Amino acid sequence: MKRLAALFTLALAALLTGCAGMRMVDSNVLAVANVPPGVQLQGAHYRFERLPSQVSNPEAGLAEQQAQQALAAVGLVRDDAGAQFSVLVGFQGSQYLADTWGQPYPSTWGSVSIGRGVPWGSGVGVGMGMRFPPPTHYRREVSLILRDLQSGQVVYETRASHDGPWSDSVTIFATLFKAALAHFPNPPAGMQRVNIEIPR
């Protein structure tokens, strides 16, 4: 019995260590395919395009590198000279103070929230258990637009967003590009939740 208990303890410790070493990035993903008959997205060749406002933005190059890795993972090939499609990369981020539920913290301290945590009817509660100062959360979003260079038609559009406490923007943005292409090239209709585990 002692041996069994020791093995159980080791297994539990390993499980907890594994959980502590990973984190879940949960993304909201909305993707739409509009592929004409005879056009094949899988294995297609593409080049990047930039908006005028992105040309002088040094972060645009990093975003394209991250997008290129995610695109390669689903079979697309960067080929600036022989591209069939262009890919426009979008990215943005912001930060805010979060309340107990992870929502943006009100500008006035001690405000009253109505209906939170009340399954039926209405209720009033004051955030007395709120950490002070409130923790910083981050909202990040990426988007990819694939356009047929011959017709100018958008054939695939996808965006992914995530709100959370992680401050390492480079890692989170890279994960969002992967999430945005999770259902490529045949995305389901409507908003989807995509969860990706990454190291802490």
Residue pairs with C-beta under 8 A, 6 or more apart in sequence:
20 200
21 199
21 200
22 197
22 198
22 199
22 200
23 166
23 197
23 198
23 199
23 200
24 195
24 196
24 197
25 162
25 164
25 166
25 172
25 175
25 176
25 179
25 195
25 196
25 197
25 198
26 162
26 164
26 193
26 194
26 195
27 160
27 161
27 162
27 175
27 176
27 179
27 180
27 193
27 194
27 195
27 196
28 160
28 161
28 162
28 191
28 192
28 193
29 158
29 159
29 160
29 179
29 180
29 182
29 183
29 187
29 191
29 192
29 193
29 194
30 158
30 159
30 190
30 191
30 192
31 156
31 157
31 158
31 159
31 180
31 183
31 184
31 187
31 192
32 156
32 157
32 158
32 187
33 41
33 155
33 156
33 185
33 186
33 187
34 153
34 154
34 155
34 156
34 157
35 41
35 155
35 156
35 185
36 148
36 151
36 153
36 155
39 148
39 155
41 76
41 85
41 146
41 155
41 156
41 184
41 185
42 74
42 75
42 185
43 75
43 76
43 77
44 76
44 77
44 84
44 85
45 76
45 77
45 78
45 79
45 82
45 83
45 84
45 85
46 71
46 76
46 77
46 78
46 79
46 83
46 84
46 85
46 86
46 87
46 146
47 78
47 79
47 80
47 83
47 85
47 86
47 87
48 64
48 67
48 68
48 78
48 86
48 87
48 88
48 89
49 86
49 87
49 88
49 147
50 60
50 88
51 88
54 60
59 91
60 89
62 170
63 89
63 91
63 142
63 173
64 89
66 170
66 173
66 174
66 177
67 87
67 89
67 142
67 144
67 177
68 78
69 174
69 177
70 174
70 177
70 178
70 180
70 181
71 78
71 87
71 144
71 181
72 78
73 178
73 181
74 181
74 184
74 185
83 149
84 148
84 149
84 150
85 146
85 147
85 148
85 149
85 155
86 146
86 147
86 149
87 144
87 145
87 146
87 147
88 143
88 144
88 145
88 147
89 142
89 143
89 144
90 141
90 142
90 143
90 144
90 145
90 159
91 140
91 141
91 142
91 143
91 173
92 140
92 141
93 138
93 139
93 140
93 141
93 169
93 173
94 138
94 139
95 136
95 137
95 138
95 139
96 104
96 105
96 136
96 137
96 139
97 104
97 105
97 133
97 134
97 135
97 136
97 137
98 104
98 105
98 134
98 135
98 136
98 137
98 165
99 105
99 106
99 113
99 127
99 130
99 134
100 127
100 129
100 130
100 131
101 116
102 137
102 163
102 164
104 137
105 134
110 126
110 127
111 127
112 124
112 125
112 126
113 124
113 125
113 126
113 127
114 122
114 123
114 124
114 125
115 122
115 123
116 123
116 125
117 123
117 125
135 165
136 165
136 167
137 163
137 164
137 165
138 163
138 164
138 165
138 166
138 167
138 169
138 172
139 161
139 162
139 163
140 161
140 162
140 169
140 172
140 173
140 176
141 159
141 160
141 161
141 162
141 176
142 159
142 160
142 161
142 173
142 176
142 177
142 180
143 157
143 158
143 159
143 160
143 180
144 156
144 157
144 158
144 159
144 177
144 180
144 181
145 154
145 156
145 157
146 154
146 155
146 156
146 157
147 153
147 154
147 155
148 154
148 155
156 184
156 185
158 180
158 181
158 184
158 187
159 180
160 176
160 177
160 179
160 180
160 194
161 176
162 172
162 175
162 176
162 179
164 172
166 172
171 198
175 196
175 198
178 196
179 194
179 196
182 192
182 194
183 192
